[in-house]
Amino acid sequence: MVTGANAGIGLSFSHLLAKQGATVIMACRTPKKCVAAQAKIVAETKNDNVKTLTLDTSVLASVRAFAESFLALKIDKLDMLFLNAGIPYVGERVNGTLPLSKDGFEMVFATNTVGHHLLYKLLSDTIAAAKPARIVLTSSASSYDSYPYGVATDLKTLNGAEGAMLPYGQSKLSQILWAQELTRQLGDESSVFVNSFHPGAAGTEIWGKNVLIPDFVAPLIDKIKRDFMWTCDEGALTGLYLGVHAGLVDKTVRAKYFHPQTYLMDPPVLTKGAEGEKLQRKMWEFLDSLVK
């Protein structure tokens, strides 16, 4: 299963997995775009086992509805879960505060972290049934640029924070910490392997969705994407490696953070103040309280 699957890295995950004959669930916010992407993948790969379901990770009700739809498919095990849905900076409200999701959480964190947290909890039994199972989170080098405290662990701090790209950095850092904390909870003998990765500078749609980039710069960004950035397929390779490489299970690679292409950052380079189990635990407890 791939979240945020109708564009960019997520679309590449879906296409490359389908090309190898995998059964793929594309979880997308926009049904029309998702169905179009599915049709293209099926036509190019000749793999009819590509399905679509609607998912908006910024809305908890959507996550719950998606989980119900997925479980209704009677799929007995989920071998790979790519937590890829993500948005960058989304601007500020008139009063200068950060926009909130329908559930009342800072919008970037809600989309990139909270929704994925709930999705895992709802599908954890199906994931555990696969032996082994892989969970891969699309993080970013932006994780190095978060707040001094690393990641917020209470709603007042989360919703009251300021900054342009700092919320995005916080959400990407939270994904690395999330992988570490879940791995600790599952234990060393678990058959679920959770890792995160940075796809590198790939020419995805996220560049066009960043309101910090003015319209007059768009042609330059497009040229940079064409001439200097990796393609989405190239950016997806590290995450795909974490999802399918059989040797990773033998080496018990878990709770790691990779840079492209498949370069292990061990230990991860984290924002000052983000090291240690204490923040991981507090963040997990905070996420539990948000999705309760």
N, C-alpha and C positions, 0 to 999 in steps of 0.2 A: 504494500500500500504506500502511496506517495501523497502527501498533503501539498497544497499549492502546486498542483500537477499540470495545469494547463498552459504554463509559460516558463521560460527560463530553465533553470537547473532542474526543476521538478518535471518539466516536459521531457527533458533529456533522460532523466531517470526512467520515466515511463517508457519512452521509446527504446532505450538501450536494453531494458529488462524484457520488454515484449519481443525484441529482436532475438533474444536468446530463448524464447519459448515460455517465459514465465507468465503466470496469471497475474494481471496487474489491476489493482483498484486505484483509479485516479480520483482523488478527493479535491474538488475545486469549488471556489466560491461562486463562480459565474457559470451556470449550467450550459449556456449556449456556446461559450468558448471551449468548455470542457468537451462537449459532444463533438465539436469540430476537430479538436485535437485528437480525440479518440478515433474518429473516422480516418484521419490522416495516418495515424499509427497503424491501424488495422490494414489499411490499403498498402502501406509500405512494408510491413512485417509479415503479412498474411497470418497474423495471430488473432483469432477471434476472441481470445480470453482476456480482453481488455474491457473493463467495466468502469462506469462513472457514477459517482455519488456526490451530492452537494454538501459542502462543508465551509463554513465561515468561522475560522478559529477565534475571531474577535467576539463572538456571541456564544455564550455558554449553552443557550437553548439549541443553537444550531449544532453544536458539538454533540449534545445528548441525542438529538434527532438523527444525526449521522450514525452514531454508535448503534442506535436501534435498527436503522436500515442495514447496516453492515452485519449485525448479528442475525438479522432475519434472512440473510443469504445462506445461513447454515454452513459457513466455512469453519472447519474444525480446528484450523491452526493458521496463524499468521507468522510466516517465516521472516519477513522483513518489513519494518516500519520506518519510512523515511519522513522525518518531521522537518519539512522544508518550507512550509508557508511562512511568509515574512513580508513586512512593510518597513520602509525607512522612516525618515522624519515626515510628519503629517501636518506641520504648522502649529500655530497657537490660536487660542480663542481670543476674542476681543479684549478680555481683561488680562491677557498675557499668560494665562495658565495653559497647560497642555490639554488637548482634547481627550475626552473619556469615551470608553466603549459603552454600549447599551447597559452593561452590567455595572458601570461606574468605576472602571479601572483605566489607568493611563493607556491610551489606544495602542501604542507600539508594543508595550509589555503584554497587553491583553492578547494581541494577535500572535506575537512571536513566542510567547512563553505560557501564559495561563491556559489558553485553549489547548495547546499540546499536552499540558499536564493533565487536564481532565480527560482528554482523548486516551492517553495511556492508561489511566486508572479504569476507564470503562472497558478497555480492550485487553487488560493485563492477563486475564485468564486464557484468552485465545492466543496471545503472544507466548505465554509460558508453555502452552501445549505443543509448540514447535520446538524441537530439540535438534539443533540449536535454533535460536531466534536472534535476529539482529535489530537493534534500534540505532538509527543514524540521524544525528541532528546537524542541520546546515547552520553552522555558526559563521564567524567572520573574524578577520583581523581587527575589525572595529571593537571587538571585545576588550582590546587593550585600552580603549578610550571610554571608560565608564566614570561613574561618580567616585569620589574618594572612599566611600563606604562599600564600593563594589556593586552590590545589588540591594535594593530596598527590601526590607522585611516587615514593613507595616504600611497600611494604606495611606496614611497621612504623608509619609515620606515619598511614596511612589507617586501620588497625585500632585504633590506640592513641589516636585522638583522642577528645575528649569534647565535650559540648555538646548542647543540645536540638535546635534547628532548624539548627544549623551544618552538620551533614552534608547536609541538604537544600539549603542555600545553596551548599555546595561542589559538589554534583552539578549544580545549575542553572548555576553559573559554568563548570563544566567543559564544558557543552554549548556555551556561547558560544565558549570557547577552542578546542573541538574543531572547530567550523565554521571558525574562522580558520585553524587548522593544516591542515586538509584542503584548504582553498582554496589555501593557500600551496604545498602539495605538488602539487596538480593544475595550478597555473600559470594565468596570465591568459588563455590561449587555450582553456582547458578548456570543454567544453559542459555541465559539471556545475556547477550553481549551488547553493551551500550557505549557508543563512541560519538565524538563530534568532530567536525572538520571545517576548515576554511577553504572555499572553492577557488580562491584567488580572484584576480580582476577579470571577471567574465562579463561579456556583453549582454547582460540580461535586461529585462524591462524595468528593473528596479531603478535604473538611472533616469528613466523618463518619469518615474513616479515621485521623485524627490523634489519637493517644492522649493528647496534651497537652491536648485539649479534653475536660473532664469531662462526664459524661452529663447533669448538671443544667443545663448551658449549651446543650445541643443544641436545645431549643425556640427559644432566642434566636438561635442560629446559623441555624436554618431560616427565622426571620422576616427576618433580615438578608439571607439569600440571595434570598428572595422579593421583598423591597421595595427593596433597595439594590444588589444585585449584577447583573451582566449574566447573561443566559442563556448556556448552553453554545454555542448557535449564534452569539451575538454575540461570545463569547470566541474562537471559532474563526476569525473573519473575517480577522484579521491573518495567521494562518498560511496560511489558504486563499489570500489575496492573494499570498503569497510562493510558493505552489505553482502557481498557474495564470495569473497576470498576464503576458501576452506582453510587455508593455513592459519588464518587469524584465530580460529578456535583452538588449534593445536598450541598456539603460542599464548593462549588466554589473553589476547589483547582486549582490554576492557577499561572503560573510564579514561580513555586517551583522547588527545586532541591532535589532529593531523593538519599539516599545511600541504598544499599541492606541491608536487604530485606524490602522495602517500608518504610525506615526510613527517615523522613522528616528533611532536614537540613534547618531550618528557623530561622534567615536568612542564606543564603548560606555562607560558608566560602570561601571568594574570595581572590585572590592575592591582596596584598596591592596596592592601587591605582586604583583598578577596581570597587570600590563601586560607587553607585550613578547613576542617570539618565543621567548625562552629557555624560559619556563614552558610555552608551547604545545608545543614540541618534547619537553621532558622528560615532560610528561603523556602525549603520544602514545606515546613509547617505553615508558612505564610500562604503558599500556593494552595495548600489543603483548605485553609480557612476561606480563601476566595472562591473555591469551587464547591464548597460544602452545600 
